Amino acid sequence: MNSISANLNLMIKACEKASKIIIRDFGELENLQVSKKGPNDFVTKTDRRVEKILIEELSKSKRNYSFITEESGEIIKKNKDCYWIIDPIDGTTNFLHGIPHFAISVALQIDGEIVIGLIYDPIKNEIFFAEKNNGSFLNNSRIRVSSRLNVDDCLFATNNEGIDSIYPKLNLRNTGCAALDLAYIGCGRLDGFFHNKINLWDVAAGKIIIEEAGGKVNNIHDFKFNRINIRAGNSNIYEKMLKKLNNF
């Protein structure tokens, strides 16, 4: 593995510190205080604590960088060209139900381009990360997207409800964690992902992880940051997937 940048090292250390809160609270689910902020969109005290730690840690050496976060929204600082994009727990509903499939997602965007992405699964102790022009990694091992050519042999993920009735011939999974879906494309566990009206913090880190692993992702910056239609896949099936989806 090539040497990592100071920014990526900062992100890893911030996520490792925040993950201790997640692991502790996941083991004490019955004590969590949960409030509902919308249909199927829960926020817990854990989310807020994790986000607070991430913001504090990332601000220690980059105090002028701005933020886009799930819980706090935009935090504008002196540097408006550099943004940390944070989802403290992607897969909150899984977390609340004791399902060990959720992750911290952090990306760094500079001048409108995502240059670093990190997705950390604290339960499985898997850290997916990528830097522009430096490849994608799972922990310390280089990863690549799958090489499957036939759409019928591929496994796709989407979190849009009811999509299986529209595309019954696609092998679909709804895992409840978009960040890990994208990370799994990066390492070849999944072959493609599509979702309409998803948030930037759910997909920012995954975009660069897939691209640096040899896959393709559409330009998510063509959309509003909280209403993104994302398409991602290995380079062999990406265009075939788009044709299958038609006007979805």
C-alpha positions in Angstrom: 0.0 0.0 0.0 1.3 3.4 -0.9 1.7 5.9 2.0 -1.5 7.7 3.0 -2.0 11.4 3.3 -2.2 13.4 6.5 -5.9 14.0 5.8 -6.7 10.3 5.4 -4.8 9.5 8.5 -6.8 12.1 10.3 -10.0 10.5 9.0 -9.0 7.1 10.1 -8.1 8.2 13.7 -11.4 10.2 14.0 -13.4 7.2 12.9 -11.6 4.8 15.2 -12.3 7.1 18.2 -16.0 7.6 17.2 -16.5 3.8 16.6 -15.9 3.1 20.3 -19.2 4.9 21.1 -21.0 2.9 18.4 -19.7 -0.4 19.6 -20.5 0.4 23.3 -24.1 1.6 22.5 -24.7 -1.3 20.1 -24.2 -3.6 23.0 -26.7 -1.7 25.1 -29.5 -1.2 22.7 -32.2 -1.4 25.3 -30.8 1.7 27.0 -30.8 3.9 23.9 -33.1 6.9 23.8 -34.6 7.1 20.4 -36.5 9.9 18.8 -38.3 9.8 15.5 -37.6 12.5 12.9 -39.5 11.1 10.0 -40.9 7.9 8.5 -38.2 5.2 8.9 -35.6 7.8 9.6 -34.5 7.6 13.2 -31.9 9.5 15.1 -30.4 8.4 18.3 -28.1 9.9 20.9 -25.4 7.7 19.4 -25.7 9.4 16.0 -25.3 12.8 17.6 -22.4 11.8 19.8 -20.6 10.1 17.0 -21.0 13.2 14.7 -19.8 15.5 17.5 -16.6 13.4 17.9 -16.0 13.3 14.2 -16.4 17.1 13.8 -14.1 17.8 16.8 -11.4 15.4 15.7 -11.4 16.5 12.1 -11.3 20.2 13.2 -8.2 19.8 15.3 -5.8 20.2 12.4 -8.2 21.5 9.8 -10.1 24.0 11.8 -11.1 26.1 8.8 -12.7 23.3 6.7 -16.5 23.3 6.4 -18.8 20.4 7.0 -21.9 18.8 5.4 -23.4 16.3 7.9 -26.5 14.3 8.3 -27.5 15.6 11.7 -26.2 19.1 11.7 -26.5 20.1 8.1 -24.0 22.5 6.7 -21.4 24.1 9.0 -19.8 26.9 7.1 -16.3 27.9 8.2 -13.6 30.2 6.7 -12.6 27.6 4.0 -15.7 27.2 1.8 -13.8 25.1 -0.8 -13.0 22.2 1.5 -15.8 20.2 3.0 -15.9 17.2 5.3 -19.0 15.1 4.4 -20.2 13.0 7.3 -22.8 10.3 8.0 -22.2 9.3 11.6 -24.1 6.0 11.2 -25.4 5.0 7.8 -27.8 2.1 8.5 -29.4 3.6 11.7 -32.5 1.4 11.5 -30.3 -1.7 11.3 -28.4 -0.4 14.3 -31.6 0.1 16.3 -32.8 -3.4 15.6 -29.6 -5.1 16.6 -28.6 -5.9 13.0 -24.7 -5.6 12.7 -24.7 -3.9 9.3 -24.0 -0.2 9.5 -21.0 2.1 9.0 -19.4 5.5 9.5 -19.0 7.4 6.2 -16.6 10.3 5.8 -15.5 12.0 2.6 -13.3 15.1 1.8 -14.4 17.3 -1.0 -12.1 20.0 -2.3 -13.2 22.5 -5.0 -16.3 20.4 -5.7 -14.4 17.1 -6.2 -14.4 14.2 -3.7 -10.7 13.4 -3.2 -10.8 11.0 -0.2 -13.5 8.6 1.0 -13.6 6.3 4.1 -16.3 3.8 5.1 -15.8 2.2 8.5 -17.7 -0.9 9.6 -16.9 -1.0 13.4 -18.6 -4.3 14.1 -16.7 -6.2 11.4 -13.6 -4.0 11.8 -13.4 -3.3 8.1 -12.1 0.1 6.9 -12.7 0.8 3.2 -10.8 3.9 1.9 -9.6 5.6 -1.2 -7.6 8.6 -2.2 -7.7 10.2 -5.7 -5.1 8.5 -7.9 -3.9 6.2 -5.1 -6.3 3.2 -5.3 -8.8 1.7 -3.0 -8.2 -0.5 0.0 -9.9 -2.7 2.6 -7.8 -2.4 5.7 -4.3 -2.8 4.2 -5.2 -4.8 1.1 -5.8 -3.3 -2.4 -9.3 -3.9 -3.7 -10.9 -4.1 -7.1 -14.4 -4.2 -8.4 -15.8 -7.5 -9.8 -15.1 -8.6 -13.3 -18.5 -10.1 -14.0 -19.8 -9.4 -17.6 -23.3 -10.8 -17.5 -26.0 -8.8 -15.7 -27.9 -12.0 -14.9 -24.9 -13.2 -12.9 -24.6 -10.0 -11.0 -25.8 -9.1 -7.5 -27.2 -5.5 -7.2 -28.2 -3.5 -4.2 -30.8 -0.7 -3.8 -32.6 0.7 -0.9 -35.6 2.0 -2.9 -38.6 0.1 -1.6 -40.7 -1.9 -4.1 -38.0 -1.9 -6.8 -38.0 -5.7 -7.0 -41.5 -5.6 -8.5 -40.3 -3.2 -11.2 -37.1 -5.1 -12.0 -37.9 -8.8 -11.1 -35.1 -10.1 -13.3 -32.3 -8.4 -11.5 -30.7 -10.1 -8.5 -31.5 -7.5 -5.8 -30.6 -6.9 -2.2 -31.8 -4.2 0.2 -29.3 -4.2 3.0 -30.4 -0.9 4.6 -26.9 0.6 4.4 -26.0 2.4 1.2 -22.5 3.2 2.3 -21.6 -0.5 2.7 -23.4 -1.3 -0.5 -21.0 1.0 -2.3 -18.0 -0.3 -0.4 -18.9 -3.8 -1.3 -19.0 -2.9 -5.0 -15.5 -1.6 -4.5 -14.2 -4.9 -3.3 -16.3 -7.1 -5.6 -18.9 -8.4 -3.1 -21.6 -6.6 -5.1 -21.7 -5.7 -8.7 -24.0 -2.6 -8.9 -26.0 -0.2 -6.9 -28.8 2.2 -7.9 -31.0 4.5 -5.8 -33.1 7.6 -6.3 -33.3 10.6 -4.0 -30.5 9.6 -1.7 -28.3 12.0 0.3 -24.8 13.1 -0.4 -23.5 11.9 2.9 -24.7 8.4 2.1 -22.7 8.1 -1.1 -19.8 10.6 -1.2 -17.2 8.2 0.3 -18.4 5.3 -1.7 -18.1 7.1 -5.0 -14.4 7.5 -4.9 -13.9 4.1 -3.4 -15.6 2.5 -6.4 -13.9 4.7 -9.0 -10.4 4.1 -7.5 -11.2 0.4 -7.5 -11.9 0.5 -11.3 -15.7 0.9 -11.3 -18.0 3.6 -12.6 -20.3 6.1 -10.8 -22.5 8.8 -12.4 -21.9 12.4 -11.6 -23.7 12.8 -8.3 -23.0 16.5 -8.3 -25.5 16.9 -11.1 -28.2 16.7 -8.3 -29.1 18.5 -5.1 -27.1 17.1 -2.3 -30.1 15.6 -0.6 -31.9 14.3 -3.8 -29.3 12.3 -5.7 -30.0 9.6 -8.2 -27.0 7.4 -8.1 -25.9 4.6 -10.4 -22.7 2.6 -9.7 -21.2 -0.6 -10.9 -18.2 -2.5 -12.2 -17.0 -1.2 -15.5 -18.2 -4.2 -17.4 -21.9 -4.0 -16.5 -22.4 -0.3 -15.7 -23.8 0.6 -19.1 -25.8 -2.6 -19.3 -27.3 -1.8 -15.9 -28.3 1.7 -17.1 -30.1 0.1 -20.0 -32.0 -2.3 -17.7 -33.1 0.5 -15.5 -34.4 2.6 -18.5 -36.3 5.5 -17.0 -36.1 4.6 -13.3 
